[in-house]
């Protein structure tokens, strides 16, 4: 280690320390804000509230044509370019993530931005329309992890504790359910199916069979309806009481699922809804759940509008992921659905 004494412009002397063994600083991750508006400006002027220490906001990507009055305040901002030059901007400024700060009602434009991000391998975060900077409300820290590692470990412990407890508690009923399924219709007792988990990871889910064995042999993947003729007599009871979901406790135990979260969906429908419904992929930010807010508050997905409605509940739950009150409410509602056979 070497000490150097230097003289400043004020005539004072300062000692600087040069450490040859000092490690190079970790490179910063560049972030761009898509959208020149009050929301984007608030994030740009208060970056510490929204980004991690190893990240930096390098500027704006404009989406809408600029008015003459806009140039007066954009002159002080770092305008990287227009959205039509998105690939060049991403490469030139080494952008790894963007914050989409557009008007939530402009669904078409938001959809175009998300498609561009997915095409060029850029991560993105959507500014929730639940927070309005016009009235000075506080934003959620959208670029930070939903939970700290400690909170994740606690959640994982609770998942294991309750899933193992319920698995052992209901184990005797598995024999009764298996016999009833075999007597009611030909086919296997359990069935497994590919589902999409956190961050798009594919896993196989386990359930008691509630439909005919050839339910989708000729039709291909399709949603179940309220009076679906493919559902067996025993299967209708299992669905009403949610007992057909019991084998998913295995998925929770092995870590594919959590006790509470969005419903795990099939890859076919995830790809379909991803193209048709903006923000749909945001429900994959957390593990899917054995039960969830959308499951206890809504019924069957019989149309694309039903899926959109459920997505609102899923995104609301993700926004309030660590709310003890909300999670307890979901558990209590699930118990009520099982006891009163009000499942869908």
N, C-alpha and C positions, 0 to 999 in steps of 0.2 A: 504494500500500500504506500502511495506517495502523496505527500502534502505539498501544495503549491500556494504561495502567498501572492496575491495580486492586488493592485491599487485601483480603486474605483474612480469614477469621474468626480466624486465629492472629496477625494483625498484620503478616504478611509481605506484600510486594508482588510481583506477578507481571505479566509483560508478555504481553499477548495480541496476536496479529497477525491482522488482518482483510484478506483479499485479495479485492478486488472482482472479480477475474478468475478466481477459483476455480470450476471446473466442478462442477456438481451431481453428487453421488455416484450411481453406477449403482443403480437400484432392486433390492432383494433379491427373489429368487424364493422363494415360500412353498412349503414341503413339509409334508405331514402323514403321520403314521405310522398305518397301519391295523392295529390289534391292540394290546391292553393285555396284555403278557406280558414275560417276562424279556428276550427278544430285542429287542422294541421299546424297553424301558426302557434297555437297554445302548446302543442307538443314540441315544436321546434324551439320555442323560447324557454321551455321547462323540461329539458331532456332527462334530467336526473330522476324525474318522477316516473319515467316510462321505459328506460333502458338500463341494461346492466353496465357495470364498470368497464368491461372490455368491448363496449360498443360505442359507436359515434354516428350521429345523424349528419350526413354529408350534404344534404340539400333536398330540393323538391323536384318531383316530376309532374308537370302540368298536364291536365286532362282536358279542360274546357278552354275555348278561345279566350284570350286575355282582352279585357276592355282597356281603354286609354287610362282610366282611373286606377286600374290595377298596377300599372307600371310604377306608380308613385310609392307603393309600399313593397312591391317585389324587388325594387332596386336594391334594397338592403338585405335581401335573401339570396341564397345560393340556388339559382334556378338551373337545374341540370339539363333540362330540355323538355320536349313534349312527349306525350305517351306514344305517339307514332314512332318515335326513335327509341323505344324501350330496349330492344336488344343491344343497341350501341351504348346506351347509357349504362346498362348493367355491366357490360364488358369493360367499358372505359373507366368506370369508377369502382369496379370490383364490388358491386352491390350484392350482398348475401341475403338481405331481408328488406322488405318494404312494409311500411305502415299504410294501409288503405284508409284514407281519411275523407272519403267521398260521402255525398248525401245518401243516406241509407235508402231513400226512395228511388234513386237512380239505379234500379236493379240491373238494367242492361249494361250500363257502363262498368259497374262493379264486377259483373260476370266476365266482361272482356278483360279486365285487369287480372282477375284470378286465373283465367285461362292462360294469359301471357306468363304469369308467375309459374304456373305448373309446367308450361312448355319449356321455359328456360331454366328450370330448376331453382327458382328463387322462393324462399320461404316468405310468408306474409302473415300479417295480423290485421284484423278488422277492428276499427274503433266502434265500440258498442253504441247503438243509438239510444241506449238507456241512460247515457250520460250527456248532458247538454251544457257545453261551455258557455253558451250565451248567458245562462243564469248562474254561472260560476260553480257548478257542481264538480265534485272531484271525480277524476277518471280512475278507472280500474288500472292497475299497473299491467297493461296488456302484454308487455314483452317479458314479464317475469314469470317464473314457473308458478303453476297453480298452487303448489304446496312446497314447503321446504322438505328436504330428505327426512327429517325427523317426523314430519306430519305424515309422509308417505309410509314410514315404517309403522306408525300407530294405526293407520288405516289398514295396512296389510295384516297387522296383528288382529284387528277386529274382524276383518274378512275371514281369516283362518279360524278364529274362535267361534264365530257364529255359524259358519258353514260346516265345520266339523261337528258342532253341537247339534245342528239341525239334521245333518246326515245320520248321526247315531240315533237321534230321536225318532226319525221317520223310517229308519231302516226296516223295521218289521212290516210297515205298510207296503214296501216295495213288492213283497211276495203277493199280497192281495191284489195290488194293481196289475202285476204281471199276469196272474191267473185270469183276471177280468178281461184284459186286453186279448189274451189268447183265445178265450171262449167267445169273445164278441166278433172277431174278424181274423182272417188268416194274415200271417206276416210276423215280423219280429216284434219283440216287446220294446226294445230301445232302437232309436235310429240316431245316426250322427249326420251332420251337415256342415259344410264350410261356412264360416261366418267371418266378418271383418272386425278386427279388434283395434286396440289403440294404435294410432299412427299407421293404420292400414294393414297391420299384420294379420295374416290369415290363420285361423285355427279351426278346429272341429268342435262343434257343440254337441252335447248329448241331451236327449229328451225322451220321455215316454211317447210312443207313437199314438197319435190321436186321430190320424187320417188313415184312409185305405192305403194299402201298401203300394198301389199303382196310382196314387193321387196325381202325379205330374208326369206320368209315362207318356201321354200323348199331348198334353197342353203345354209342357215346359214350365218354368218358374212363373208362379202367379201368386198374388196376395190372397190370404184367406178372408172370407166374408162372414158376416154375422150368422147367416143361415147356410153356410157352405155345405153342399151335399157330400163332399168328400170326407167330412168329419164323421167318425163312427159314433155309436151311442155312448160307449164308455169314454171315447175321446171328448165328447161334449161335456161330460161331467168333469173330466180331468182339466179341461180348459177353464171351466167356470170356477173351479177351486184352485187353479194354478198348480195342481199337483203334477201336471205334465212337465213342469219346469224343475222338479226335484233333482233329476240327474245333473243339472247344471251346477249343482253344488260341487261336483267333481271339477268343473272348469274353474270355479272360484278357488278351490283348494290348490290346484296346480298353477294358478296365477294368470290364466287367460282372461278371467273376468273379475270384477269386483262385486260386492254384495249389492251396491247401488250404483246405477249409471245408465246411460242410454241403452236402448235395446240393441243387441247385436244383430246386424243385418247381413243378408247374403251378398256376396260380391256382385252378382248380377244386378241387384237393385241399387247397391251403392254406386255402381258405375252409371246406372240410369238416372238416379236422382242427382248425382254430382253434375251431370250435364244440364239438368232441367231446373234445379233449385240452387240459387246462390247460397253460399255459406254452409251447404250441407256437409262438406268434409270437415267442418269445424267440430262436429259432434264426435270425431275420432280423436280428439285431443286427450280424452280420458278412456279408461277401460270401460267396456260395456258392462251392464249390470244385470244381476238376476232379477231385480226389480228397479223401478225408477220413477221419476216424476211423470213423464209422459205415459208410462204404463198404467199408473193408478188414476190418472186424470182423464184419459181418453179411451176410445174404443178401437175397433178394427181400422186398419188402413185400407179403405175401399176405393180411395181416389187419391190423386196427386195433392189435392187440397188437404186431405187428412194427414198426409205426410208432412206438408208444410206446417200444419197446426202442431203436430208432435215435435217438429224441429224447434219451434219456439220454446216448448217446455224443456227440451234437451239443452238448448243454449242457455236458457235461464238457470238450469241446474248447474251447468258448467261454470257460469258466472258466480254462483254461490256454492261452489263445490265443498267448501269447508264449513258451511253453516250447520251447526249442530241441530238447530231448530228445524231446518228444512229436512235434513236426513232423518231425524226422529219422526217428523210428520209422514215421510214416505214409508217408513217401517210400519207405523201404526195403521196407515191406510192399506198397506199390503196385508197386514193381519186381518183387517176388517173385510177385505175382498175375499180372502181365503175362507174365513168363518161364515160369510154370508153368501158364498158362491156367486159373487158378482163379477167374476173375471170375464174378460173378452177374448 
